[in-house]
């Protein structure tokens, strides 16, 4: 445990300018790090097997971190006051603790989906809030895994983690290769690819659920643009949520929750 009194101290380099998205992209993916915020989220990350590189904490929150510190006594703990924390991050750290976490090695897709009945595929979503909300829906409604494209917003960014209520550490996930390679992996595992999209030949979600052929990979596309042509070409069925009131679609996170509720494992036709 080390007290730090200057925001420019090199020991705190991982925590600087967290509100700068471009800087996070440099520090976290290439450096193999992400930032976990709050003792609860840090605890969930560690329970999922992730390893902290260091912890930044205000003194009054130290008791909340005791389980973490006990499990990883070798981890440096930098104790700062509230003013230093805010200078570092650019915002008030209301939850009192941050941890620089090592990113785990991504698991092979085949391992993540082995034995699964319902998985979510996210193609090129750009909003971290939507990604976090979809993970929360996946956890709450019984999806077995989430697969994200290479260009999809990072589930381990601070906003994604916070919006997901820490379920990004609960639901297995990994990166998916490009189409059509991804289609081959999912088909080999027995999945029917259901693309949630608007199309003239789309099947209503409740009709699809009534005749669902087995394990389903629910495909969701980017905000605004939706699924790419390559993704739609890879799909076995295009599925749509019946709408009313002159509205043609829902926000992608809301749509994911509706579709997962309808397709959740164990629901009878």
N, C-alpha and C positions, 0 to 999 in steps of 0.2 A: 504494500500500500504506500503510495507516494503522493504527497501534496504538491500541487502545481499551481503557481500563482500568476503565470504569464500566458496569455493566449497564443503567443508565438513560439512557445516551447516546442521543440522538435518532437518530443514524445507524444504530442497531441496532433500530429500531422494528419492522421486518419480522420479526424473529426472536424476539420476546418471546412467552411463554406458548403455545408450540406444542402443549402437551398439552391446551389448552382448545379443544375441538372447536367450540364456538359462536364463539369469537374467530376461529378459522381460517376459518369460513364468512364472517365479515365481511371479514377482510383479503384472502382469496385470490380468491373469485369476483368480488366487487364491485370490488376493487382491481386485478383482472387479474393476480394473482400466485399462485404456488405455491412450495413449498419443496422443493428437491432435496437429498438427504442422501448424502454420500460423494463422493469425487472420481470414482469410476466412474460413478455415476448422473448426476452433473453433466456429465461428458464425454458420456454417451449423449444427454442432453437437448440439449446444444449440437450434437452430430452430427445430431440430428433437426431442427435449424433453430431451436431455442428460444434466446432471448436472456437472459443473466443481467443482473439489475439491480444486484446486489452479491453478494459472497462473504464468508462468515464462516469463519475458519479458525484452527486452532491452529498455532503456528509449526512444529512438527515434521512437520506434514502438507503444508507448502508445496511440497516437491519433487513430491509426487503431483499437485499442481494445475498444474504448469508448463505442460502442453499447453493447459489452459483459459486460463490467464493470457496465454499467448502469442497465442492466437486472439482474445482480447478484452482488449487492453491498456487500453482505456478504462474497464473495469469496476472500481469501487471494491472493494478487498480489505481487510476489517477483520480484523486479527490480534488474537486474544484468548488468554488462558490458559484452561486447562480449567475452572477455578472459575467464571470469567465465563460461559463457554459453558453450563455447567450451570445457573447462576443464570438465564440468559436463557430457556432452553428447558424447564427443569424435569426434565431427564434427562441422564445422562452421554452426551456426544456421542462415542461410541467410534470413529466413522469419521472424526472430525477436521474435517469440512468441511460447511458448509451453503451453499446459494445461494438467494437470492430470484430466481425466474425469472419473466419475463413470459409470460403465457399466450398461445399462438398463437390467431389467429382461427379458430374452428371451420370446417372445410371443409364444403361442401354434401354431403348424403348421396349424391347421384347421382355426384359425383366420387369419393368414397371407395369406392363399390362397383362402379365401372366396371371390367368385365373380371373381376370376382371370381367364384369358384365356390362358396365357402363363407364365410358371415359369421355372426357371433354377435350376437344381439339380447338385451340385458339390460334387463328391465323392473323398475324400482323396487327394485333390490337396495339394502340399507341397510348392509351390512357391507363396509368397505373391504378387509378381508382376503380376502373372497370375490371381490371385483372384481379385486384383484391376482392371485389364483390363477387366475382364468379367463383373464386376459390372458396369463399364463405358459403355460397350456394351449393357448390360441389360437396363440401363437407357436410352441410346440414341436410342435404337431400339424397345422400347415399351414392354419389359418384365414386368410382374406385381410383381414378387417376385423372390428371390433367396433363395434356401434351401441348407444348407451345412451339410455334414456329421460330426460326432463327431471328426474325425481325420483330417478334412480339415484345411488348414492354416487359421488363424484368420483374418476375414475381417477388424477388428479394429486395427491391427498392423499398425504402422506408414507408412510403405512402401505400404501396401494395400490401406490405406486411400489416400495417396498422388497420387498413380497411378490411382486410381478411380476418381480423381478430386473431391473428397468429395461425390461421388454418393452412397457410402456405407451408407450415412445418408439419402439418397433420396429413394432408392429402399428398400421396406420392406424385411427383411430376418430373418431367425431363423435357429436353428439346427434341423436336421432331425434324427429320430431314425434309428436303423439298419433295413436292409431288413430281413424278408418280412413285418415287421410292417409298414415301410414307404410306401410300395406298397399299403397296405390296406387303409391307410389314404388318399393317392392320388386317389385311385380308388373310395373311398367313396365320394370324392369331384368331381368326374366325369372326372378325368384326364386320358388321354391316355399317357402311358410312352414310350417315344421315346429315345432309347439309341444310342448315336452317337459313332459308333464303326466300326471296320473292321470285316466282317463276310461273309461267302459264301452266306448266305440267306439275306444279308442286302438290304434294299430298298433305291434307290437313293433319295436324299433329295428332289429334285424337284418333283419326282413322289409321295413321301409321302405328300408333301404340297398340291398337287392336290386333294388328297383324305383324307385329315386330318379330323378325325372324330369328333373333338370338342376341348375342352381345352387340351393343350399339356404340359407335363412336359418333358423338354429337359434334358437328363442325360449326364453329362460330367465326364470323369474319370481322374485319376491321370496321371501326365506327365510320359511318357514312358510306364507304365504298362496298362494304360487305365482303363476301368471299371472292377470291380471285377466280378467273376463268379456269386456271389449272385445278383449283380445289373443287369447283363445280363439276369439272370433267372427271375428277377422281371419285366423286360421290356415287353411291348406289341409288340413293333416293334424295330428292329435294323435298324438304318438309317446311311447312309454313304454319304459323299460329293464326287461326281464324280471328279476324279483328272486326270491330264495329265502330260506329261514330265517324266514319270517314278517315280513320287512322290506318295507315298501311303497315306500320311496324313499331317495335318497341326498342328502347335502349338495349344494347347488347347484354348488359348485366341482368336487366329485368327479363329479357327474353330467355336467357340461360336458366333463370329460376323457374319460369313457367314450363320450359321444356323438360328440365330435370324432374320437376314435380310429376309431370305426366309420364315420364319414362322411368321413374325410380324403380329400382329392383324390388320385386315382391308384389308390385301392384298387379292385380288381375285385369284381364282385358275387359 
